[in-house]
Amino acid sequence: MKFFPSFLLSCLLLISGGAFAQTTTKVKTKGPATETLQLKTSAVCDMCKARLEKAMAYEKGVQQATLDVPSQMLTVTYRPDKTSAAALTTAVQKTGYDANDQLADDKAYERLPECCKKTNAVH
């Protein structure tokens, strides 16, 4: 006799749990699109590499930033819905480095260590 009420209660819980499981919907969202930007910089050493990659990591929307020191090319993968190529170019300039044909911010450039200034040869 005690078995029947507990059996009825457990069946009721299973049915109600199944109803909740059917009402939830899974929304598949497509992964955010990314774009790649390449900038010719005035970076000359591994300290420059660390400084630029760290600065880009703090920029909103940046997924990855890598500087190839010998070619002085900074490759930035970013989400265009979060930032723009112009904003990233400005961020490089505010770090103290040239970005393509645009010169570095003067105050930021003066704060760079001597080995990171563009008067030094690539080393």
SEKOLTOR-492711 format. One record per residue (C-alpha): x negated, y negated, z negated; chain. Coordinates in nm, 4 decimals. Example, Ala and Ser with C-alpha at 12.3 -4.5 7.8 and 13.67 -1.06 7.14 Angstrom:
REM SEKOLTOR-492711
xx/yy/zz/c
-1.2300/0.4500/-0.7800/A
-1.3670/0.1060/-0.7140/A
END
This chain:
REM SEKOLTOR-492711
xx/yy/zz/c
0.0000/0.0000/0.0000/A
-0.2842/-0.2373/-0.0771/A
-0.4378/-0.1469/0.2561/A
-0.1552/-0.2872/0.4688/A
-0.1662/-0.6536/0.3458/A
-0.5437/-0.6702/0.3777/A
-0.5268/-0.5118/0.7228/A
-0.2615/-0.7637/0.8266/A
-0.4678/-1.0530/0.6917/A
-0.7836/-0.9416/0.8719/A
-0.5925/-0.9012/1.2010/A
-0.4490/-1.2483/1.1607/A
-0.7972/-1.3933/1.1026/A
-0.9362/-1.2166/1.4085/A
-0.6558/-1.3453/1.6296/A
-0.6883/-1.7017/1.5050/A
-1.0667/-1.6898/1.5435/A
-1.0273/-1.5708/1.9016/A
-0.7901/-1.8588/1.9740/A
-1.0471/-2.1115/1.8566/A
-1.3185/-1.9477/2.0614/A
-1.1061/-1.9801/2.3734/A
-1.0345/-2.3483/2.3261/A
-1.3999/-2.4528/2.3103/A
-1.5483/-2.5453/2.6440/A
-1.9082/-2.5422/2.7483/A
-2.0143/-2.8489/2.9358/A
-2.3061/-2.7848/3.1644/A
-2.5015/-3.0994/3.2129/A
-2.7468/-3.1272/3.4915/A
-3.0979/-3.2077/3.3744/A
-3.1982/-3.5696/3.4146/A
-3.3738/-3.6557/3.7373/A
-3.7288/-3.7792/3.7084/A
-3.9464/-3.9866/3.9343/A
-4.3217/-4.0122/3.9607/A
-4.5154/-4.3361/3.9781/A
-4.8834/-4.3651/4.0642/A
-5.0743/-4.6763/3.9660/A
-5.4316/-4.7681/4.0484/A
-5.5748/-4.9009/3.7232/A
-5.8970/-5.0636/3.6108/A
-5.9634/-4.7882/3.3548/A
-6.3264/-4.6722/3.3410/A
-6.3725/-4.4205/3.0582/A
-6.2118/-4.1569/2.8387/A
-6.1209/-4.4207/2.5801/A
-5.9221/-4.5935/2.8519/A
-5.7540/-4.2628/2.9322/A
-5.6496/-4.2103/2.5702/A
-5.5314/-4.5712/2.5347/A
-5.3207/-4.5706/2.8518/A
-5.1675/-4.2276/2.7962/A
-5.0749/-4.3216/2.4401/A
-4.9246/-4.6533/2.5492/A
-4.7144/-4.4781/2.8124/A
-4.5949/-4.2219/2.5574/A
-4.4325/-4.5057/2.3627/A
-4.2452/-4.6351/2.6664/A
-3.8786/-4.5404/2.6798/A
-3.7997/-4.2811/2.9464/A
-4.1574/-4.1655/3.0081/A
-4.1823/-3.7874/3.0272/A
-4.5558/-3.7590/3.0972/A
-4.8515/-3.9820/3.1763/A
-5.1917/-3.8669/3.2953/A
-5.4919/-4.0760/3.3932/A
-5.7534/-3.9354/3.6284/A
-6.0605/-4.1333/3.5212/A
-6.2799/-4.0830/3.8331/A
-6.0076/-4.2031/4.0712/A
-5.8581/-4.4477/3.8145/A
-5.5084/-4.3254/3.9077/A
-5.2403/-4.3176/3.6397/A
-4.9569/-4.0776/3.7219/A
-4.6388/-4.1375/3.5225/A
-4.3326/-3.9122/3.5314/A
-4.0297/-4.1005/3.4027/A
-3.6508/-4.1082/3.3964/A
-3.5222/-4.3894/3.6195/A
-3.2029/-4.4152/3.4143/A
-3.4132/-4.5184/3.1119/A
-3.6890/-4.7355/3.2648/A
-3.8176/-4.8721/3.5937/A
-4.1425/-4.8763/3.7867/A
-4.1698/-5.2503/3.7229/A
-4.1380/-5.2011/3.3458/A
-4.4081/-4.9334/3.3499/A
-4.6381/-5.1553/3.5563/A
-4.5878/-5.4330/3.3013/A
-4.6642/-5.1899/3.0178/A
-4.9973/-5.1008/3.1807/A
-5.0797/-5.4701/3.2158/A
-4.9907/-5.5375/2.8515/A
-5.2265/-5.2568/2.7515/A
-5.5105/-5.4545/2.9127/A
-5.5528/-5.2846/3.2497/A
-5.4816/-5.3832/3.6084/A
-5.1911/-5.2035/3.7731/A
-5.2278/-5.1800/4.1506/A
-5.2752/-5.5380/4.2697/A
-5.1416/-5.7000/3.9506/A
-5.3988/-5.8207/3.7001/A
-5.4049/-5.7220/3.3350/A
-5.2659/-5.9444/3.0621/A
-5.5533/-6.1749/2.9584/A
-5.5054/-6.1401/2.5817/A
-5.4747/-5.7612/2.6014/A
-5.7820/-5.7407/2.8248/A
-5.9897/-5.9399/2.5746/A
-5.8949/-5.6944/2.2976/A
-6.0366/-5.3981/2.4921/A
-6.3732/-5.2548/2.3801/A
-6.6686/-5.3587/2.5968/A
-6.6965/-5.0123/2.7526/A
-6.3383/-5.0396/2.8780/A
-6.3747/-5.3696/3.0607/A
-6.3714/-5.3602/3.4378/A
-6.7191/-5.5111/3.4653/A
-6.8519/-5.1671/3.3668/A
-6.8990/-4.9023/3.6314/A
-6.6859/-4.5909/3.6168/A
-6.8566/-4.3493/3.3778/A
END
